Structures are given as C-alpha cells and as structure tokens.
Amino acid sequence: MTKDEIYAKLVEIIKDIKGDIEVSPETALIEGGIMDSLELLNYLTQIEEILNVNVGMDTLIESKLGIVGNMVNYISNN
C-alpha cells in the first residue's frame, strides 16, 4: 500500500469518526483537540482492523502518531 493510499484510508477513518472536517498531513488529532480519548481509541481500533497495524498507546505518544502524516509514515514502515 502506498503512502497516498494509507493517507486516504486515514482521512476516511477520521471523517467517519468526526464528520466532514479538513484533514492534512499536519493535522494534530490529539494536540489540536480534534479527538477526545474515546474517539482516539475508535481511530486506533479502526486502523488496526482496516490497515492491519497494531499501534499501542506508548508508540502513539513516543512517535507523535496523533499527527496524521506521522501515522502515515509509521504504517508505511511497519
């Protein structure tokens, strides 16, 4: 799967959770206040189910995966 395909899937997941919002690779889901903790868990669960990538909370924080572009790179490399 290409980075563009991963990005498109992440945008789809985010919009499924939050509705029609603007998403860019620089979008900060946590620090930007876009997602609360329950929405974040839903986001991670959908990533695991749809993209077959397990992201733990420690990895999420350490790798700053709350930023969409960072998540794309993480998924692409794993």
Backbone as numpy.savetxt, mean C-alpha at the origin, in Angstrom:
# Nx Ny Nz CAx CAy CAz Cx Cy Cz
5.33 -9.33 -12.44 4.49 -8.16 -12.44 5.38 -6.91 -12.44
5.08 -5.96 -13.30 5.88 -4.74 -13.39 5.52 -3.77 -12.26
6.38 -2.78 -12.06 6.10 -1.77 -11.04 4.83 -1.00 -11.37
4.59 -0.75 -12.65 3.37 -0.04 -13.05 2.13 -0.87 -12.72
2.20 -2.17 -12.92 1.08 -3.05 -12.59 0.85 -3.11 -11.09
1.95 -3.18 -10.33 1.84 -3.18 -8.87 1.22 -1.87 -8.40
1.69 -0.76 -8.92 1.15 0.55 -8.56 -0.34 0.62 -8.85
-0.75 0.14 -10.02 -2.16 0.17 -10.40 -3.00 -0.66 -9.42
-2.48 -1.82 -9.01 -3.20 -2.66 -8.04 -3.31 -1.97 -6.69
-2.23 -1.32 -6.25 -2.27 -0.62 -4.97 -3.27 0.53 -5.00
-3.29 1.27 -6.10 -4.25 2.37 -6.24 -5.67 1.81 -6.18
-5.89 0.69 -6.84 -7.21 0.04 -6.83 -7.60 -0.36 -5.40
-6.67 -0.92 -4.65 -6.93 -1.32 -3.27 -7.24 -0.10 -2.41
-6.44 0.95 -2.55 -6.64 2.17 -1.77 -8.00 2.78 -2.07
-8.35 2.86 -3.33 -9.64 3.44 -3.70 -10.81 2.57 -3.26
-10.59 1.26 -3.19 -11.61 0.36 -2.67 -11.88 0.66 -1.19
-10.83 1.00 -0.47 -10.95 1.28 0.96 -11.42 2.71 1.23
-10.87 3.69 0.49 -11.09 5.11 0.80 -12.00 5.84 -0.18
-12.41 5.20 -1.24 -13.21 5.89 -2.24 -12.32 6.56 -3.26
-12.88 7.46 -4.01 -12.17 8.09 -5.11 -11.28 9.23 -4.61
-10.05 8.88 -4.22 -9.09 9.88 -3.76 -7.91 9.92 -4.72
-7.19 11.02 -4.70 -5.99 11.16 -5.52 -4.86 10.37 -4.87
-4.20 9.52 -5.66 -3.09 8.71 -5.16 -1.91 8.89 -6.11
-0.74 9.15 -5.54 0.49 9.24 -6.31 1.53 8.37 -5.60
2.67 8.13 -6.24 3.71 7.36 -5.56 4.19 8.00 -4.25
4.02 9.32 -4.13 4.46 10.03 -2.92 3.39 10.06 -1.83
2.22 9.53 -2.10 1.13 9.56 -1.12 1.54 8.81 0.14
1.41 9.49 1.28 1.73 8.89 2.59 0.41 8.53 3.26
0.10 7.24 3.28 -1.18 6.78 3.78 -1.34 6.96 5.28
-0.27 6.75 6.02 -0.34 6.83 7.48 -0.05 8.26 7.95
1.13 8.75 7.59 1.54 10.08 8.03 0.65 11.16 7.45
0.08 10.91 6.29 -0.81 11.87 5.66 -2.22 11.83 6.22
-2.46 10.90 7.13 -3.78 10.78 7.76 -4.85 10.25 6.83
-4.45 9.59 5.76 -5.42 9.06 4.81 -6.09 7.80 5.34
-5.32 6.95 6.03 -5.88 5.71 6.57 -5.71 5.66 8.08
-6.76 5.14 8.74 -6.64 4.87 10.17 -6.14 3.43 10.33
-6.00 2.98 11.56 -5.40 1.67 11.81 -6.22 0.51 11.23
-7.53 0.59 11.30 -8.35 -0.49 10.73 -8.26 -0.52 9.21
-8.24 0.65 8.61 -8.11 0.73 7.15 -6.74 0.22 6.71
-5.72 0.52 7.50 -4.37 0.05 7.20 -4.31 -1.47 7.25
-4.93 -2.06 8.25 -4.97 -3.53 8.32 -5.70 -4.12 7.13
-6.79 -3.49 6.71 -7.52 -3.92 5.53 -6.62 -3.83 4.30
-5.89 -2.73 4.16 -4.95 -2.51 3.06 -3.90 -3.62 3.01
-3.28 -3.90 4.15 -2.25 -4.94 4.20 -2.83 -6.33 3.90
-4.03 -6.59 4.39 -4.68 -7.88 4.13 -4.95 -8.04 2.63
-5.44 -6.98 2.00 -5.72 -7.06 0.57 -4.43 -7.21 -0.24
-3.36 -6.55 0.18 -2.07 -6.71 -0.50 -1.63 -8.17 -0.42
-1.78 -8.75 0.76 -1.39 -10.15 0.95 -2.22 -11.07 0.06
-3.53 -10.85 0.00 -4.42 -11.71 -0.77 -4.26 -11.51 -2.28
-4.19 -10.27 -2.73 -4.18 -9.97 -4.16 -2.78 -10.11 -4.76
-1.76 -9.63 -4.03 -0.41 -9.61 -4.58 0.49 -10.69 -3.99
-0.04 -11.47 -3.08 0.68 -12.60 -2.48 2.00 -12.17 -1.84
1.95 -11.06 -1.09 3.12 -10.55 -0.38 2.73 -10.32 1.07
3.51 -10.87 1.98 3.25 -10.70 3.40 4.06 -9.51 3.91
3.38 -8.53 4.48 4.03 -7.34 5.02 3.69 -7.24 6.49
4.67 -7.45 7.35 4.46 -7.32 8.78 4.51 -5.87 9.21
3.97 -5.59 10.36 3.95 -4.21 10.87 5.37 -3.66 11.07
6.29 -4.50 11.52 7.67 -4.04 11.71 8.27 -3.61 10.38
8.06 -4.42 9.35 8.57 -4.08 8.02 7.90 -2.82 7.50
6.61 -2.70 7.74 5.85 -1.54 7.29 6.48 -0.26 7.84
6.81 -0.27 9.12 7.35 0.92 9.77 8.81 1.15 9.37
9.63 0.08 9.44 11.06 0.22 9.15 11.33 0.66 7.72
10.55 0.16 6.78 10.78 0.46 5.36 9.91 1.59 4.84
9.16 2.24 5.74 8.27 3.34 5.38 7.32 2.95 4.24
6.69 1.79 4.41 5.82 1.26 3.36 4.45 1.92 3.34
4.21 2.86 4.25 2.97 3.63 4.20 2.98 4.62 3.04
4.15 4.82 2.44 4.26 5.65 1.24 4.09 4.72 0.04
3.16 5.04 -0.82 2.77 4.15 -1.91 3.96 3.71 -2.76
4.82 4.63 -3.14 5.97 4.28 -3.97 6.93 3.32 -3.29
7.11 3.48 -1.98 7.96 2.55 -1.22 7.36 1.15 -1.21
6.03 1.07 -1.11 5.36 -0.23 -1.12 5.53 -0.89 -2.50
5.43 -0.10 -3.56 5.63 -0.64 -4.91 7.02 -1.26 -5.02
8.05 -0.53 -4.57 9.41 -1.05 -4.62 9.58 -2.30 -3.77
8.99 -2.30 -2.59 9.09 -3.47 -1.70 8.48 -4.70 -2.35
7.28 -4.55 -2.90 6.60 -5.68 -3.54 7.39 -6.15 -4.76
7.89 -5.22 -5.54 8.67 -5.56 -6.73 9.92 -6.35 -6.37
10.53 -6.04 -5.25 11.77 -6.71 -4.84 11.55 -7.98 -4.04
10.32 -8.26 -3.67 10.03 -9.45 -2.87 9.11 -10.33 -3.64
